[in-house]
Amino acid sequence: MNIVDRAKAPTPKFFRILRTVGLTMLAISGSVLAAPIALPTALVAVAGYLAVAGGVISAVSQVTLPKEPDDDGTDS
C-alpha cells in the first residue's frame, strides 16, 4: 500500500481526535507567529516548536490505519 492509499483510507477514532489536536496546535502557533505586535522571544520560540509538533502529529495521525485481525480472526 502506498502513501496515497494510506492517506485516503479511514482513520481510527483516536487518531482523528489526535489529528484535530495537532491542527489546533498549528492554528494557535500560526496565530502567535503572525501576530502584528512584538512578542517575547520565548513565546515565539515555543510557538515554532508547537507548529512543528502539530504538523508531525497531524501527518502521522492521517496515515494511521485501523488494526486488522490476524488470520485466526483475533486482534492480537
mmCIF file of the N, C-alpha and C atoms, coordinates in Angstrom:
data_MODEL
# 
_entry.id   MODEL 
# 
loop_
_atom_site.group_PDB 
_atom_site.id 
_atom_site.type_symbol 
_atom_site.label_atom_id 
_atom_site.label_alt_id 
_atom_site.label_comp_id 
_atom_site.label_asym_id 
_atom_site.label_entity_id 
_atom_site.label_seq_id 
_atom_site.pdbx_PDB_ins_code 
_atom_site.Cartn_x 
_atom_site.Cartn_y 
_atom_site.Cartn_z 
_atom_site.occupancy 
_atom_site.B_iso_or_equiv 
_atom_site.pdbx_formal_charge 
_atom_site.auth_seq_id 
_atom_site.auth_comp_id 
_atom_site.auth_asym_id 
_atom_site.auth_atom_id 
_atom_site.pdbx_PDB_model_num 
ATOM 1   N N  . MET A 1 1  ? 0.857   -1.175  0.000  1.00 0.00 ? 1  MET A N  1 
ATOM 2   C CA . MET A 1 1  ? 0.000   0.000   0.000  1.00 0.00 ? 1  MET A CA 1 
ATOM 3   C C  . MET A 1 1  ? 0.903   1.238   0.000  1.00 0.00 ? 1  MET A C  1 
ATOM 4   N N  . ASN A 1 2  ? 0.644   2.152   -0.921 1.00 0.00 ? 2  ASN A N  1 
ATOM 5   C CA . ASN A 1 2  ? 1.471   3.355   -0.981 1.00 0.00 ? 2  ASN A CA 1 
ATOM 6   C C  . ASN A 1 2  ? 0.900   4.452   -0.068 1.00 0.00 ? 2  ASN A C  1 
ATOM 7   N N  . ILE A 1 3  ? 1.599   5.548   0.024  1.00 0.00 ? 3  ILE A N  1 
ATOM 8   C CA . ILE A 1 3  ? 1.245   6.619   0.971  1.00 0.00 ? 3  ILE A CA 1 
ATOM 9   C C  . ILE A 1 3  ? -0.081  7.289   0.602  1.00 0.00 ? 3  ILE A C  1 
ATOM 10  N N  . VAL A 1 4  ? -0.395  7.372   -0.682 1.00 0.00 ? 4  VAL A N  1 
ATOM 11  C CA . VAL A 1 4  ? -1.655  7.994   -1.104 1.00 0.00 ? 4  VAL A CA 1 
ATOM 12  C C  . VAL A 1 4  ? -2.838  7.135   -0.660 1.00 0.00 ? 4  VAL A C  1 
ATOM 13  N N  . ASP A 1 5  ? -2.713  5.820   -0.818 1.00 0.00 ? 5  ASP A N  1 
ATOM 14  C CA . ASP A 1 5  ? -3.777  4.923   -0.372 1.00 0.00 ? 5  ASP A CA 1 
ATOM 15  C C  . ASP A 1 5  ? -3.954  4.990   1.144  1.00 0.00 ? 5  ASP A C  1 
ATOM 16  N N  . ARG A 1 6  ? -2.844  5.090   1.861  1.00 0.00 ? 6  ARG A N  1 
ATOM 17  C CA . ARG A 1 6  ? -2.922  5.196   3.332  1.00 0.00 ? 6  ARG A CA 1 
ATOM 18  C C  . ARG A 1 6  ? -3.611  6.483   3.747  1.00 0.00 ? 6  ARG A C  1 
ATOM 19  N N  . ALA A 1 7  ? -3.315  7.584   3.062  1.00 0.00 ? 7  ALA A N  1 
ATOM 20  C CA . ALA A 1 7  ? -3.921  8.875   3.421  1.00 0.00 ? 7  ALA A CA 1 
ATOM 21  C C  . ALA A 1 7  ? -5.421  8.882   3.125  1.00 0.00 ? 7  ALA A C  1 
ATOM 22  N N  . LYS A 1 8  ? -5.843  8.129   2.111  1.00 0.00 ? 8  LYS A N  1 
ATOM 23  C CA . LYS A 1 8  ? -7.258  8.089   1.743  1.00 0.00 ? 8  LYS A CA 1 
ATOM 24  C C  . LYS A 1 8  ? -8.051  7.064   2.562  1.00 0.00 ? 8  LYS A C  1 
ATOM 25  N N  . ALA A 1 9  ? -7.368  6.138   3.220  1.00 0.00 ? 9  ALA A N  1 
ATOM 26  C CA . ALA A 1 9  ? -8.042  5.087   3.986  1.00 0.00 ? 9  ALA A CA 1 
ATOM 27  C C  . ALA A 1 9  ? -8.685  5.682   5.244  1.00 0.00 ? 9  ALA A C  1 
ATOM 28  N N  . PRO A 1 10 ? -9.687  5.016   5.804  1.00 0.00 ? 10 PRO A N  1 
ATOM 29  C CA . PRO A 1 10 ? -10.335 5.519   7.020  1.00 0.00 ? 10 PRO A CA 1 
ATOM 30  C C  . PRO A 1 10 ? -9.348  5.558   8.198  1.00 0.00 ? 10 PRO A C  1 
ATOM 31  N N  . THR A 1 11 ? -9.476  6.597   8.992  1.00 0.00 ? 11 THR A N  1 
ATOM 32  C CA . THR A 1 11 ? -8.604  6.793   10.150 1.00 0.00 ? 11 THR A CA 1 
ATOM 33  C C  . THR A 1 11 ? -9.347  6.375   11.410 1.00 0.00 ? 11 THR A C  1 
ATOM 34  N N  . PRO A 1 12 ? -8.689  5.645   12.322 1.00 0.00 ? 12 PRO A N  1 
ATOM 35  C CA . PRO A 1 12 ? -9.350  5.269   13.584 1.00 0.00 ? 12 PRO A CA 1 
ATOM 36  C C  . PRO A 1 12 ? -9.743  6.495   14.398 1.00 0.00 ? 12 PRO A C  1 
ATOM 37  N N  . LYS A 1 13 ? -10.766 6.342   15.250 1.00 0.00 ? 13 LYS A N  1 
ATOM 38  C CA . LYS A 1 13 ? -11.319 7.472   16.003 1.00 0.00 ? 13 LYS A CA 1 
ATOM 39  C C  . LYS A 1 13 ? -10.268 8.177   16.854 1.00 0.00 ? 13 LYS A C  1 
ATOM 40  N N  . PHE A 1 14 ? -9.440  7.437   17.577 1.00 0.00 ? 14 PHE A N  1 
ATOM 41  C CA . PHE A 1 14 ? -8.418  8.057   18.431 1.00 0.00 ? 14 PHE A CA 1 
ATOM 42  C C  . PHE A 1 14 ? -7.505  8.958   17.617 1.00 0.00 ? 14 PHE A C  1 
ATOM 43  N N  . PHE A 1 15 ? -7.107  8.494   16.432 1.00 0.00 ? 15 PHE A N  1 
ATOM 44  C CA . PHE A 1 15 ? -6.193  9.281   15.612 1.00 0.00 ? 15 PHE A CA 1 
ATOM 45  C C  . PHE A 1 15 ? -6.891  10.445  14.924 1.00 0.00 ? 15 PHE A C  1 
ATOM 46  N N  . ARG A 1 16 ? -8.194  10.363  14.708 1.00 0.00 ? 16 ARG A N  1 
ATOM 47  C CA . ARG A 1 16 ? -8.933  11.541  14.222 1.00 0.00 ? 16 ARG A CA 1 
ATOM 48  C C  . ARG A 1 16 ? -8.913  12.633  15.273 1.00 0.00 ? 16 ARG A C  1 
ATOM 49  N N  . ILE A 1 17 ? -9.098  12.256  16.545 1.00 0.00 ? 17 ILE A N  1 
ATOM 50  C CA . ILE A 1 17 ? -9.046  13.230  17.639 1.00 0.00 ? 17 ILE A CA 1 
ATOM 51  C C  . ILE A 1 17 ? -7.640  13.817  17.740 1.00 0.00 ? 17 ILE A C  1 
ATOM 52  N N  . LEU A 1 18 ? -6.632  12.954  17.666 1.00 0.00 ? 18 LEU A N  1 
ATOM 53  C CA . LEU A 1 18 ? -5.245  13.410  17.742 1.00 0.00 ? 18 LEU A CA 1 
ATOM 54  C C  . LEU A 1 18 ? -4.903  14.334  16.582 1.00 0.00 ? 18 LEU A C  1 
ATOM 55  N N  . ARG A 1 19 ? -5.423  14.029  15.388 1.00 0.00 ? 19 ARG A N  1 
ATOM 56  C CA . ARG A 1 19 ? -5.191  14.895  14.226 1.00 0.00 ? 19 ARG A CA 1 
ATOM 57  C C  . ARG A 1 19 ? -5.793  16.277  14.451 1.00 0.00 ? 19 ARG A C  1 
ATOM 58  N N  . THR A 1 20 ? -6.988  16.321  15.047 1.00 0.00 ? 20 THR A N  1 
ATOM 59  C CA . THR A 1 20 ? -7.636  17.598  15.338 1.00 0.00 ? 20 THR A CA 1 
ATOM 60  C C  . THR A 1 20 ? -6.826  18.397  16.358 1.00 0.00 ? 20 THR A C  1 
ATOM 61  N N  . VAL A 1 21 ? -6.288  17.719  17.352 1.00 0.00 ? 21 VAL A N  1 
ATOM 62  C CA . VAL A 1 21 ? -5.432  18.398  18.341 1.00 0.00 ? 21 VAL A CA 1 
ATOM 63  C C  . VAL A 1 21 ? -4.198  18.978  17.654 1.00 0.00 ? 21 VAL A C  1 
ATOM 64  N N  . GLY A 1 22 ? -3.591  18.207  16.759 1.00 0.00 ? 22 GLY A N  1 
ATOM 65  C CA . GLY A 1 22 ? -2.419  18.691  16.031 1.00 0.00 ? 22 GLY A CA 1 
ATOM 66  C C  . GLY A 1 22 ? -2.734  19.895  15.162 1.00 0.00 ? 22 GLY A C  1 
ATOM 67  N N  . LEU A 1 23 ? -3.877  19.859  14.484 1.00 0.00 ? 23 LEU A N  1 
ATOM 68  C CA . LEU A 1 23 ? -4.263  21.004  13.652 1.00 0.00 ? 23 LEU A CA 1 
ATOM 69  C C  . LEU A 1 23 ? -4.569  22.239  14.500 1.00 0.00 ? 23 LEU A C  1 
ATOM 70  N N  . THR A 1 24 ? -5.127  22.018  15.691 1.00 0.00 ? 24 THR A N  1 
ATOM 71  C CA . THR A 1 24 ? -5.376  23.136  16.603 1.00 0.00 ? 24 THR A CA 1 
ATOM 72  C C  . THR A 1 24 ? -4.062  23.749  17.069 1.00 0.00 ? 24 THR A C  1 
ATOM 73  N N  . MET A 1 25 ? -3.085  22.892  17.380 1.00 0.00 ? 25 MET A N  1 
ATOM 74  C CA . MET A 1 25 ? -1.762  23.396  17.771 1.00 0.00 ? 25 MET A CA 1 
ATOM 75  C C  . MET A 1 25 ? -1.149  24.224  16.644 1.00 0.00 ? 25 MET A C  1 
ATOM 76  N N  . LEU A 1 26 ? -1.315  23.751  15.415 1.00 0.00 ? 26 LEU A N  1 
ATOM 77  C CA . LEU A 1 26 ? -0.803  24.503  14.264 1.00 0.00 ? 26 LEU A CA 1 
ATOM 78  C C  . LEU A 1 26 ? -1.483  25.869  14.136 1.00 0.00 ? 26 LEU A C  1 
ATOM 79  N N  . ALA A 1 27 ? -2.788  25.899  14.319 1.00 0.00 ? 27 ALA A N  1 
ATOM 80  C CA . ALA A 1 27 ? -3.529  27.160  14.186 1.00 0.00 ? 27 ALA A CA 1 
ATOM 81  C C  . ALA A 1 27 ? -3.115  28.161  15.267 1.00 0.00 ? 27 ALA A C  1 
ATOM 82  N N  . ILE A 1 28 ? -2.994  27.684  16.494 1.00 0.00 ? 28 ILE A N  1 
ATOM 83  C CA . ILE A 1 28 ? -2.609  28.580  17.591 1.00 0.00 ? 28 ILE A CA 1 
ATOM 84  C C  . ILE A 1 28 ? -1.198  29.107  17.377 1.00 0.00 ? 28 ILE A C  1 
ATOM 85  N N  . SER A 1 29 ? -0.286  28.219  17.019 1.00 0.00 ? 29 SER A N  1 
ATOM 86  C CA . SER A 1 29 ? 1.094   28.674  16.824 1.00 0.00 ? 29 SER A CA 1 
ATOM 87  C C  . SER A 1 29 ? 1.200   29.621  15.623 1.00 0.00 ? 29 SER A C  1 
ATOM 88  N N  . GLY A 1 30 ? 0.427   29.353  14.590 1.00 0.00 ? 30 GLY A N  1 
ATOM 89  C CA . GLY A 1 30 ? 0.431   30.262  13.439 1.00 0.00 ? 30 GLY A CA 1 
ATOM 90  C C  . GLY A 1 30 ? -0.075  31.639  13.794 1.00 0.00 ? 30 GLY A C  1 
ATOM 91  N N  . SER A 1 31 ? -1.083  31.696  14.661 1.00 0.00 ? 31 SER A N  1 
ATOM 92  C CA . SER A 1 31 ? -1.603  32.993  15.104 1.00 0.00 ? 31 SER A CA 1 
ATOM 93  C C  . SER A 1 31 ? -0.571  33.758  15.915 1.00 0.00 ? 31 SER A C  1 
ATOM 94  N N  . VAL A 1 32 ? 0.136   33.054  16.768 1.00 0.00 ? 32 VAL A N  1 
ATOM 95  C CA . VAL A 1 32 ? 1.166   33.711  17.586 1.00 0.00 ? 32 VAL A CA 1 
ATOM 96  C C  . VAL A 1 32 ? 2.312   34.195  16.705 1.00 0.00 ? 32 VAL A C  1 
ATOM 97  N N  . LEU A 1 33 ? 2.733   33.351  15.759 1.00 0.00 ? 33 LEU A N  1 
ATOM 98  C CA . LEU A 1 33 ? 3.849   33.735  14.895 1.00 0.00 ? 33 LEU A CA 1 
ATOM 99  C C  . LEU A 1 33 ? 3.493   34.890  13.956 1.00 0.00 ? 33 LEU A C  1 
ATOM 100 N N  . ALA A 1 34 ? 2.241   34.999  13.576 1.00 0.00 ? 34 ALA A N  1 
ATOM 101 C CA . ALA A 1 34 ? 1.819   36.054  12.647 1.00 0.00 ? 34 ALA A CA 1 
ATOM 102 C C  . ALA A 1 34 ? 1.275   37.286  13.355 1.00 0.00 ? 34 ALA A C  1 
ATOM 103 N N  . ALA A 1 35 ? 1.388   37.335  14.667 1.00 0.00 ? 35 ALA A N  1 
ATOM 104 C CA . ALA A 1 35 ? 0.847   38.477  15.418 1.00 0.00 ? 35 ALA A CA 1 
ATOM 105 C C  . ALA A 1 35 ? 1.544   39.763  14.993 1.00 0.00 ? 35 ALA A C  1 
ATOM 106 N N  . PRO A 1 36 ? 0.769   40.838  14.810 1.00 0.00 ? 36 PRO A N  1 
ATOM 107 C CA . PRO A 1 36 ? 1.350   42.100  14.347 1.00 0.00 ? 36 PRO A CA 1 
ATOM 108 C C  . PRO A 1 36 ? 2.053   42.892  15.456 1.00 0.00 ? 36 PRO A C  1 
ATOM 109 N N  . ILE A 1 37 ? 2.094   42.362  16.668 1.00 0.00 ? 37 ILE A N  1 
ATOM 110 C CA . ILE A 1 37 ? 2.770   43.061  17.766 1.00 0.00 ? 37 ILE A CA 1 
ATOM 111 C C  . ILE A 1 37 ? 4.021   42.297  18.163 1.00 0.00 ? 37 ILE A C  1 
ATOM 112 N N  . ALA A 1 38 ? 4.919   42.978  18.834 1.00 0.00 ? 38 ALA A N  1 
ATOM 113 C CA . ALA A 1 38 ? 6.153   42.342  19.295 1.00 0.00 ? 38 ALA A CA 1 
ATOM 114 C C  . ALA A 1 38 ? 5.843   41.460  20.503 1.00 0.00 ? 38 ALA A C  1 
ATOM 115 N N  . LEU A 1 39 ? 6.235   40.201  20.411 1.00 0.00 ? 39 LEU A N  1 
ATOM 116 C CA . LEU A 1 39 ? 6.011   39.250  21.489 1.00 0.00 ? 39 LEU A CA 1 
ATOM 117 C C  . LEU A 1 39 ? 7.357   38.819  22.057 1.00 0.00 ? 39 LEU A C  1 
ATOM 118 N N  . PRO A 1 40 ? 7.362   38.338  23.293 1.00 0.00 ? 40 PRO A N  1 
ATOM 119 C CA . PRO A 1 40 ? 8.620   37.863  23.874 1.00 0.00 ? 40 PRO A CA 1 
ATOM 120 C C  . PRO A 1 40 ? 9.247   36.744  23.030 1.00 0.00 ? 40 PRO A C  1 
ATOM 121 N N  . THR A 1 41 ? 10.550  36.718  23.019 1.00 0.00 ? 41 THR A N  1 
ATOM 122 C CA . THR A 1 41 ? 11.278  35.741  22.214 1.00 0.00 ? 41 THR A CA 1 
ATOM 123 C C  . THR A 1 41 ? 10.927  34.315  22.619 1.00 0.00 ? 41 THR A C  1 
ATOM 124 N N  . ALA A 1 42 ? 10.773  34.077  23.908 1.00 0.00 ? 42 ALA A N  1 
ATOM 125 C CA . ALA A 1 42 ? 10.451  32.724  24.378 1.00 0.00 ? 42 ALA A CA 1 
ATOM 126 C C  . ALA A 1 42 ? 9.101   32.267  23.846 1.00 0.00 ? 42 ALA A C  1 
ATOM 127 N N  . LEU A 1 43 ? 8.133   33.159  23.796 1.00 0.00 ? 43 LEU A N  1 
ATOM 128 C CA . LEU A 1 43 ? 6.805   32.808  23.293 1.00 0.00 ? 43 LEU A CA 1 
ATOM 129 C C  . LEU A 1 43 ? 6.858   32.469  21.805 1.00 0.00 ? 43 LEU A C  1 
ATOM 130 N N  . VAL A 1 44 ? 7.630   33.211  21.058 1.00 0.00 ? 44 VAL A N  1 
ATOM 131 C CA . VAL A 1 44 ? 7.770   32.955  19.624 1.00 0.00 ? 44 VAL A CA 1 
ATOM 132 C C  . VAL A 1 44 ? 8.492   31.626  19.398 1.00 0.00 ? 44 VAL A C  1 
ATOM 133 N N  . ALA A 1 45 ? 9.484   31.323  20.221 1.00 0.00 ? 45 ALA A N  1 
ATOM 134 C CA . ALA A 1 45 ? 10.199  30.054  20.097 1.00 0.00 ? 45 ALA A CA 1 
ATOM 135 C C  . ALA A 1 45 ? 9.277   28.879  20.410 1.00 0.00 ? 45 ALA A C  1 
ATOM 136 N N  . VAL A 1 46 ? 8.486   29.001  21.468 1.00 0.00 ? 46 VAL A N  1 
ATOM 137 C CA . VAL A 1 46 ? 7.533   27.938  21.824 1.00 0.00 ? 46 VAL A CA 1 
ATOM 138 C C  . VAL A 1 46 ? 6.504   27.759  20.711 1.00 0.00 ? 46 VAL A C  1 
ATOM 139 N N  . ALA A 1 47 ? 6.055   28.839  20.115 1.00 0.00 ? 47 ALA A N  1 
ATOM 140 C CA . ALA A 1 47 ? 5.094   28.746  19.011 1.00 0.00 ? 47 ALA A CA 1 
ATOM 141 C C  . ALA A 1 47 ? 5.707   28.008  17.822 1.00 0.00 ? 47 ALA A C  1 
ATOM 142 N N  . GLY A 1 48 ? 6.971   28.218  17.565 1.00 0.00 ? 48 GLY A N  1 
ATOM 143 C CA . GLY A 1 48 ? 7.642   27.492  16.487 1.00 0.00 ? 48 GLY A CA 1 
ATOM 144 C C  . GLY A 1 48 ? 7.683   26.000  16.757 1.00 0.00 ? 48 GLY A C  1 
ATOM 145 N N  . TYR A 1 49 ? 8.003   25.638  17.992 1.00 0.00 ? 49 TYR A N  1 
ATOM 146 C CA . TYR A 1 49 ? 8.023   24.219  18.365 1.00 0.00 ? 49 TYR A CA 1 
ATOM 147 C C  . TYR A 1 49 ? 6.622   23.612  18.296 1.00 0.00 ? 49 TYR A C  1 
ATOM 148 N N  . LEU A 1 50 ? 5.613   24.367  18.706 1.00 0.00 ? 50 LEU A N  1 
ATOM 149 C CA . LEU A 1 50 ? 4.232   23.886  18.622 1.00 0.00 ? 50 LEU A CA 1 
ATOM 150 C C  . LEU A 1 50 ? 3.821   23.643  17.169 1.00 0.00 ? 50 LEU A C  1 
ATOM 151 N N  . ALA A 1 51 ? 4.280   24.507  16.282 1.00 0.00 ? 51 ALA A N  1 
ATOM 152 C CA . ALA A 1 51 ? 3.949   24.341  14.861 1.00 0.00 ? 51 ALA A CA 1 
ATOM 153 C C  . ALA A 1 51 ? 4.542   23.045  14.324 1.00 0.00 ? 51 ALA A C  1 
ATOM 154 N N  . VAL A 1 52 ? 5.786   22.778  14.667 1.00 0.00 ? 52 VAL A N  1 
ATOM 155 C CA . VAL A 1 52 ? 6.429   21.544  14.204 1.00 0.00 ? 52 VAL A CA 1 
ATOM 156 C C  . VAL A 1 52 ? 5.732   20.321  14.804 1.00 0.00 ? 52 VAL A C  1 
ATOM 157 N N  . ALA A 1 53 ? 5.480   20.362  16.103 1.00 0.00 ? 53 ALA A N  1 
ATOM 158 C CA . ALA A 1 53 ? 4.827   19.225  16.769 1.00 0.00 ? 53 ALA A CA 1 
ATOM 159 C C  . ALA A 1 53 ? 3.421   18.991  16.206 1.00 0.00 ? 53 ALA A C  1 
ATOM 160 N N  . GLY A 1 54 ? 2.672   20.063  16.008 1.00 0.00 ? 54 GLY A N  1 
ATOM 161 C CA . GLY A 1 54 ? 1.327   19.932  15.457 1.00 0.00 ? 54 GLY A CA 1 
ATOM 162 C C  . GLY A 1 54 ? 1.329   19.350  14.050 1.00 0.00 ? 54 GLY A C  1 
ATOM 163 N N  . GLY A 1 55 ? 2.287   19.764  13.238 1.00 0.00 ? 55 GLY A N  1 
ATOM 164 C CA . GLY A 1 55 ? 2.390   19.223  11.884 1.00 0.00 ? 55 GLY A CA 1 
ATOM 165 C C  . GLY A 1 55 ? 2.728   17.748  11.877 1.00 0.00 ? 55 GLY A C  1 
ATOM 166 N N  . VAL A 1 56 ? 3.655   17.351  12.731 1.00 0.00 ? 56 VAL A N  1 
ATOM 167 C CA . VAL A 1 56 ? 4.037   15.938  12.807 1.00 0.00 ? 56 VAL A CA 1 
ATOM 168 C C  . VAL A 1 56 ? 2.878   15.085  13.321 1.00 0.00 ? 56 VAL A C  1 
ATOM 169 N N  . ILE A 1 57 ? 2.222   15.545  14.388 1.00 0.00 ? 57 ILE A N  1 
ATOM 170 C CA . ILE A 1 57 ? 1.096   14.800  14.951 1.00 0.00 ? 57 ILE A CA 1 
ATOM 171 C C  . ILE A 1 57 ? -0.006  14.637  13.905 1.00 0.00 ? 57 ILE A C  1 
ATOM 172 N N  . SER A 1 58 ? -0.316  15.698  13.188 1.00 0.00 ? 58 SER A N  1 
ATOM 173 C CA . SER A 1 58 ? -1.376  15.630  12.178 1.00 0.00 ? 58 SER A CA 1 
ATOM 174 C C  . SER A 1 58 ? -1.007  14.699  11.031 1.00 0.00 ? 58 SER A C  1 
ATOM 175 N N  . ALA A 1 59 ? 0.219   14.771  10.565 1.00 0.00 ? 59 ALA A N  1 
ATOM 176 C CA . ALA A 1 59 ? 0.648   13.942  9.446  1.00 0.00 ? 59 ALA A CA 1 
ATOM 177 C C  . ALA A 1 59 ? 0.658   12.461  9.819  1.00 0.00 ? 59 ALA A C  1 
ATOM 178 N N  . VAL A 1 60 ? 1.198   12.144  10.973 1.00 0.00 ? 60 VAL A N  1 
ATOM 179 C CA . VAL A 1 60 ? 1.256   10.742  11.399 1.00 0.00 ? 60 VAL A CA 1 
ATOM 180 C C  . VAL A 1 60 ? -0.149  10.201  11.652 1.00 0.00 ? 60 VAL A C  1 
ATOM 181 N N  . SER A 1 61 ? -1.006  11.019  12.256 1.00 0.00 ? 61 SER A N  1 
ATOM 182 C CA . SER A 1 61 ? -2.367  10.575  12.537 1.00 0.00 ? 61 SER A CA 1 
ATOM 183 C C  . SER A 1 61 ? -3.158  10.325  11.257 1.00 0.00 ? 61 SER A C  1 
ATOM 184 N N  . GLN A 1 62 ? -2.887  11.086  10.222 1.00 0.00 ? 62 GLN A N  1 
ATOM 185 C CA . GLN A 1 62 ? -3.631  10.943  8.973  1.00 0.00 ? 62 GLN A CA 1 
ATOM 186 C C  . GLN A 1 62 ? -3.324  9.619   8.276  1.00 0.00 ? 62 GLN A C  1 
ATOM 187 N N  . VAL A 1 63 ? -2.110  9.128   8.369  1.00 0.00 ? 63 VAL A N  1 
ATOM 188 C CA . VAL A 1 63 ? -1.727  7.922   7.633  1.00 0.00 ? 63 VAL A CA 1 
ATOM 189 C C  . VAL A 1 63 ? -1.804  6.652   8.486  1.00 0.00 ? 63 VAL A C  1 
ATOM 190 N N  . THR A 1 64 ? -2.402  6.732   9.670  1.00 0.00 ? 64 THR A N  1 
ATOM 191 C CA . THR A 1 64 ? -2.556  5.560   10.524 1.00 0.00 ? 64 THR A CA 1 
ATOM 192 C C  . THR A 1 64 ? -3.766  4.758   10.073 1.00 0.00 ? 64 THR A C  1 
ATOM 193 N N  . LEU A 1 65 ? -3.609  3.446   10.018 1.00 0.00 ? 65 LEU A N  1 
ATOM 194 C CA . LEU A 1 65 ? -4.677  2.556   9.592  1.00 0.00 ? 65 LEU A CA 1 
ATOM 195 C C  . LEU A 1 65 ? -5.254  1.809   10.785 1.00 0.00 ? 65 LEU A C  1 
ATOM 196 N N  . PRO A 1 66 ? -6.517  1.396   10.689 1.00 0.00 ? 66 PRO A N  1 
ATOM 197 C CA . PRO A 1 66 ? -7.078  0.567   11.765 1.00 0.00 ? 66 PRO A CA 1 
ATOM 198 C C  . PRO A 1 66 ? -6.387  -0.786  11.807 1.00 0.00 ? 66 PRO A C  1 
ATOM 199 N N  . LYS A 1 67 ? -6.373  -1.380  12.995 1.00 0.00 ? 67 LYS A N  1 
ATOM 200 C CA . LYS A 1 67 ? -5.731  -2.676  13.168 1.00 0.00 ? 67 LYS A CA 1 
ATOM 201 C C  . LYS A 1 67 ? -6.560  -3.763  12.491 1.00 0.00 ? 67 LYS A C  1 
ATOM 202 N N  . GLU A 1 68 ? -5.896  -4.585  11.698 1.00 0.00 ? 68 GLU A N  1 
ATOM 203 C CA . GLU A 1 68 ? -6.575  -5.674  11.003 1.00 0.00 ? 68 GLU A CA 1 
ATOM 204 C C  . GLU A 1 68 ? -6.486  -6.941  11.835 1.00 0.00 ? 68 GLU A C  1 
ATOM 205 N N  . PRO A 1 69 ? -7.535  -7.764  11.821 1.00 0.00 ? 69 PRO A N  1 
ATOM 206 C CA . PRO A 1 69 ? -7.474  -9.025  12.578 1.00 0.00 ? 69 PRO A CA 1 
ATOM 207 C C  . PRO A 1 69 ? -6.445  -9.981  11.972 1.00 0.00 ? 69 PRO A C  1 
ATOM 208 N N  . ASP A 1 70 ? -5.880  -10.854 12.839 1.00 0.00 ? 70 ASP A N  1 
ATOM 209 C CA . ASP A 1 70 ? -4.944  -11.880 12.372 1.00 0.00 ? 70 ASP A CA 1 
ATOM 210 C C  . ASP A 1 70 ? -5.678  -12.905 11.522 1.00 0.00 ? 70 ASP A C  1 
ATOM 211 N N  . ASP A 1 71 ? -4.939  -13.871 11.021 1.00 0.00 ? 71 ASP A N  1 
ATOM 212 C CA . ASP A 1 71 ? -5.526  -14.928 10.197 1.00 0.00 ? 71 ASP A CA 1 
ATOM 213 C C  . ASP A 1 71 ? -6.577  -15.737 10.952 1.00 0.00 ? 71 ASP A C  1 
ATOM 214 N N  . ASP A 1 72 ? -6.406  -15.869 12.279 1.00 0.00 ? 72 ASP A N  1 
ATOM 215 C CA . ASP A 1 72 ? -7.350  -16.675 13.048 1.00 0.00 ? 72 ASP A CA 1 
ATOM 216 C C  . ASP A 1 72 ? -8.553  -15.844 13.528 1.00 0.00 ? 72 ASP A C  1 
ATOM 217 N N  . GLY A 1 73 ? -8.628  -14.576 13.123 1.00 0.00 ? 73 GLY A N  1 
ATOM 218 C CA . GLY A 1 73 ? -9.772  -13.735 13.468 1.00 0.00 ? 73 GLY A CA 1 
ATOM 219 C C  . GLY A 1 73 ? -9.643  -12.946 14.746 1.00 0.00 ? 73 GLY A C  1 
ATOM 220 N N  . THR A 1 74 ? -8.481  -13.004 15.403 1.00 0.00 ? 74 THR A N  1 
ATOM 221 C CA . THR A 1 74 ? -8.285  -12.251 16.647 1.00 0.00 ? 74 THR A CA 1 
ATOM 222 C C  . THR A 1 74 ? -7.476  -11.002 16.373 1.00 0.00 ? 74 THR A C  1 
ATOM 223 N N  . ASP A 1 75 ? -7.532  -10.060 17.304 1.00 0.00 ? 75 ASP A N  1 
ATOM 224 C CA . ASP A 1 75 ? -6.795  -8.793  17.184 1.00 0.00 ? 75 ASP A CA 1 
ATOM 225 C C  . ASP A 1 75 ? -5.543  -8.792  18.049 1.00 0.00 ? 75 ASP A C  1 
ATOM 226 N N  . SER A 1 76 ? -4.802  -9.858  18.099 1.00 0.00 ? 76 SER A N  1 
ATOM 227 C CA . SER A 1 76 ? -3.642  -9.926  18.996 1.00 0.00 ? 76 SER A CA 1 
ATOM 228 C C  . SER A 1 76 ? -2.486  -9.141  18.537 1.00 0.00 ? 76 SER A C  1 
# 
